[in-house]
Amino acid sequence: MLDLDEGAERAVLEYRWPGNIRELRNVLERAAVFCDGELLRRRDLRFDGELEATGVEGLDSHFTLEQLERMHIQRVLQVEQGHVEHAAKRLGVSRSSLYQKINKYQLQSKI
């Protein structure tokens, strides 16, 4: 489970959320993937419009697509406390596809 520091919490509360709850979920999921611990900071959050303004500079471009996929799956599994069925639903893939990725990347999960 991730927490928000004071700056991130303030940013979330002050943002207008034109995309409603879906946008909130997307912002938090994206932040969870790229944060470096269990605490989300303001710098981890990218709101609509900010991503275009920063472009890909906001992402660490030395990662390969496979490395980004592995990190994303790992973070979603952490958020879902290792439950593959929940993680697969959140990722928009089948359980069998997620199991293949878990095996490929040698990730931990609750089976």
Order of alpha helices (4+ residues) and beta strands (2+ residues): beta-alpha-alpha-beta-alpha-alpha-alpha-alpha
